[in-house]
């Protein structure tokens, strides 16, 4: 079953009004943040507010993710324990650099915990260890289901100057997508910092989708509409996908590996891609009443 992750919005855990407002926003997923968005003197407040909000519910169809502080910080252990008790859909681990980081989290969870892990990919070492991390995704306890690119941290750690085209980052972004696809993990792009630059934001969303991302992390609700639009199949894409699937469903094409359609050769792999497009469109539309 496809689970849309077009728009993944960070919400600061120390801001009670933001946590309440998030319930009304058209994001596919919400990251209730205890880490970067929270000052050190507000960490405990944020932890309590976020976990109470998750327990209280009211977030509807939103996928709820709590980003905790790392275990190496003074806040990580308490964050993780509280997040486990709150039972969000997933817990986002910062700065995952190896499979050992996943094991560390899993050892702290009770047997039978039905929460997923998401992993921030935001350091050079994480890029070098992508295959190892992805290989360790499958687990009976806290399976890893999503990579989240931390592009700002990658820029800081590597000292690259990304520019509007993000050229220095493209290899790392593509490697993350390849590792995710190899092991059945979702992957969402990093944030865009200029919240008033709609043209630049749209261009980066288009680039992220072209690279194979499932969606993008966001820092402001104003970015939601463009993000959801770009990462949704367009009407033309849906029509083209429907045409391909319908053509292969014709009795005369049932056993064929390739057919001619509108003057071009279309293979069964194109039908598989078309079915994925239609499945995503159906998941975005939601259940029919």
C-alpha positions in Angstrom: 0.0 0.0 0.0 1.4 3.4 -1.0 1.5 6.0 1.7 1.9 9.5 0.4 4.8 11.4 1.8 4.7 14.4 -0.5 4.9 17.1 2.2 6.6 16.4 5.5 6.3 19.5 7.7 8.6 20.2 10.7 6.8 21.7 13.6 8.7 23.0 16.7 7.8 21.0 19.7 8.2 24.0 22.1 5.4 25.9 20.3 2.1 24.7 21.6 0.1 26.8 19.1 2.0 25.3 16.2 1.3 21.8 17.5 -2.4 22.6 17.5 -2.4 24.4 14.2 -0.7 21.4 12.6 -3.9 19.4 12.9 -5.6 21.6 10.3 -2.7 21.7 7.7 -2.7 19.7 4.5 0.6 18.0 5.1 1.0 14.2 4.5 3.3 13.9 7.5 4.2 16.1 10.5 7.6 15.9 12.2 7.1 17.2 15.8 10.6 18.3 16.5 12.5 18.0 19.8 15.9 18.5 18.2 17.1 21.4 16.0 14.0 23.6 16.3 14.1 23.6 20.1 16.5 25.7 22.2 18.3 23.8 25.0 16.4 25.5 27.8 13.1 24.4 26.2 13.9 20.7 25.6 11.9 19.3 28.5 8.9 21.6 27.7 9.0 20.5 24.1 9.2 16.8 25.0 6.2 17.0 27.4 4.1 19.1 24.9 4.8 16.9 21.9 4.2 13.6 23.7 1.0 14.9 25.3 -0.3 16.1 21.9 0.5 12.8 20.3 -1.3 10.9 23.0 -4.3 13.2 22.8 -4.6 12.6 19.1 -6.8 14.7 16.8 -4.3 14.7 13.9 -6.6 12.7 11.6 -4.9 11.2 8.5 -1.5 12.9 9.2 1.4 10.6 9.7 2.9 11.7 13.0 6.7 11.5 13.5 8.6 12.7 16.6 12.2 13.7 15.9 14.2 13.1 19.1 17.7 14.3 20.1 20.6 11.9 19.6 21.5 9.4 22.3 24.9 11.2 22.7 23.1 14.3 23.9 21.8 14.9 27.4 18.2 14.7 26.1 18.3 11.7 23.8 17.5 8.9 26.3 14.5 10.7 27.8 13.3 11.8 24.4 13.3 8.3 23.0 11.6 6.8 26.1 8.9 9.4 26.0 8.4 9.1 22.3 8.0 5.3 22.6 5.3 5.8 25.3 3.5 8.4 23.1 3.2 5.9 20.2 3.6 8.1 17.1 3.7 6.5 13.7 7.4 6.9 13.6 10.4 8.2 15.5 13.0 10.2 13.5 16.6 9.5 14.6 19.1 12.4 13.9 22.5 11.9 12.3 22.2 8.1 11.6 25.6 7.0 10.4 25.6 3.2 10.6 23.4 0.2 11.2 24.7 0.3 14.8 22.6 3.5 15.3 19.5 1.6 14.5 20.5 -1.3 16.8 21.0 1.2 19.6 17.4 2.4 19.2 16.0 -1.0 18.9 17.6 -2.3 22.1 15.8 0.5 24.0 12.4 -0.5 22.8 10.1 -3.1 24.4 9.3 -6.2 22.4 6.5 -5.9 20.0 6.7 -2.1 19.6 4.7 -1.2 16.5 6.5 2.1 15.7 8.7 2.7 12.6 12.0 4.4 12.6 12.9 7.2 10.2 16.6 8.1 9.7 18.2 11.5 9.1 20.9 11.2 6.4 22.9 14.4 7.1 26.6 13.6 7.5 29.4 12.5 5.1 29.7 9.2 7.0 26.0 8.4 6.5 26.5 8.8 2.7 29.4 6.4 2.8 27.3 3.9 4.8 24.0 4.2 3.0 24.0 0.5 1.9 24.7 -0.8 5.4 22.0 1.4 6.9 19.5 0.4 4.3 20.3 -3.3 4.6 19.5 -3.1 8.3 16.1 -1.5 7.6 14.0 -4.7 7.9 13.3 -5.7 11.5 10.5 -7.1 13.6 11.3 -4.3 16.1 11.2 -0.7 14.9 11.7 -1.2 11.1 13.4 1.6 9.2 10.8 2.9 6.7 12.1 6.3 5.5 15.3 8.3 4.9 15.1 12.1 5.5 17.8 14.2 3.8 19.4 16.8 6.1 20.8 18.9 3.3 21.7 21.9 5.5 23.8 19.7 7.8 25.4 18.0 4.7 26.3 21.5 3.4 27.8 22.5 6.8 29.8 19.3 7.2 31.2 19.2 3.6 31.6 23.0 3.1 30.2 22.8 -0.4 28.4 25.8 -2.0 25.3 24.2 -3.4 23.8 27.1 -5.4 20.3 27.1 -6.9 20.9 23.9 -8.9 22.4 22.0 -5.8 25.0 20.5 -8.1 27.5 19.6 -5.4 24.7 17.6 -3.6 23.3 15.7 -6.5 25.5 12.6 -6.2 24.6 12.3 -2.5 20.9 12.8 -3.1 20.9 10.2 -5.8 22.9 7.7 -3.8 20.3 8.0 -1.0 17.5 7.4 -3.4 19.3 4.4 -4.8 19.8 2.9 -1.4 16.2 3.5 -0.4 14.8 1.9 -3.5 17.2 -1.1 -3.2 15.7 -1.9 0.2 12.1 -0.7 0.0 12.6 2.5 2.0 10.8 5.8 1.3 13.0 8.9 0.9 12.2 12.6 1.3 14.3 15.6 0.2 15.8 18.2 2.5 14.3 21.6 3.3 14.3 24.8 1.2 15.3 27.7 3.4 13.9 30.8 1.6 10.3 30.6 2.5 9.3 33.6 0.4 11.0 32.4 -2.8 8.1 30.4 -4.3 9.8 30.1 -7.8 13.0 28.7 -6.3 11.1 26.4 -4.0 9.0 25.0 -6.9 12.1 24.4 -8.9 13.7 22.5 -6.1 10.5 20.4 -5.6 10.6 19.6 -9.4 14.2 18.6 -9.1 13.6 16.4 -6.1 10.8 14.6 -7.8 13.0 14.2 -10.9 15.6 12.6 -8.7 13.1 10.1 -7.4 12.2 11.6 -4.0 8.8 10.7 -2.5 8.4 14.2 -1.2 10.1 17.0 0.6 10.6 18.2 4.2 9.2 21.7 4.8 9.8 24.5 7.3 6.7 26.6 6.8 3.0 25.9 6.0 3.2 28.3 3.1 5.3 25.7 1.3 2.6 23.0 1.5 0.5 23.8 -1.6 3.3 23.9 -4.1 4.9 20.8 -2.6 1.7 18.8 -2.7 1.1 19.9 -6.3 4.6 19.0 -7.6 4.8 15.6 -5.9 1.3 14.6 -7.0 0.7 12.9 -10.4 -0.8 15.6 -12.8 -4.0 15.0 -14.7 -1.9 14.3 -17.8 0.2 11.8 -16.0 -2.9 10.0 -14.7 -4.5 10.0 -18.1 -1.3 8.6 -19.7 -0.9 5.9 -17.0 -4.6 4.9 -17.4 -4.1 4.5 -21.1 -1.1 2.2 -20.7 -2.8 0.0 -18.1 -6.0 -0.2 -20.1 -4.0 -1.2 -23.2 -2.2 -4.0 -21.4 -5.5 -5.2 -19.9 -7.0 -5.8 -23.4 -7.4 -9.6 -24.1 -5.2 -9.4 -27.2 -2.3 -7.9 -25.1 -2.5 -10.1 -22.1 0.6 -12.2 -23.0 2.7 -9.6 -24.7 5.8 -8.1 -23.2 5.6 -5.0 -25.3 3.0 -3.3 -27.4 2.7 -0.3 -29.8 0.8 2.6 -28.3 0.4 6.0 -29.9 3.4 5.4 -32.1 5.9 4.2 -29.5 6.8 0.8 -28.0 5.6 0.4 -24.5 6.9 -2.5 -22.3 5.4 -4.1 -19.3 7.8 -2.2 -17.1 6.0 0.9 -18.3 2.8 -0.7 -17.2 4.3 -1.3 -13.8 5.3 2.4 -13.6 1.8 3.4 -14.7 0.2 1.3 -12.0 2.4 3.0 -9.4 1.3 6.4 -10.6 -2.3 5.4 -10.4 -1.9 3.9 -6.9 -0.2 7.1 -5.7 -3.0 9.2 -7.1 -5.6 6.9 -5.5 -3.8 7.1 -2.1 -3.7 10.9 -2.3 -7.4 11.1 -3.2 -8.2 9.0 -0.1 -10.9 6.4 0.5 -14.0 6.7 -1.7 -17.3 7.1 0.1 
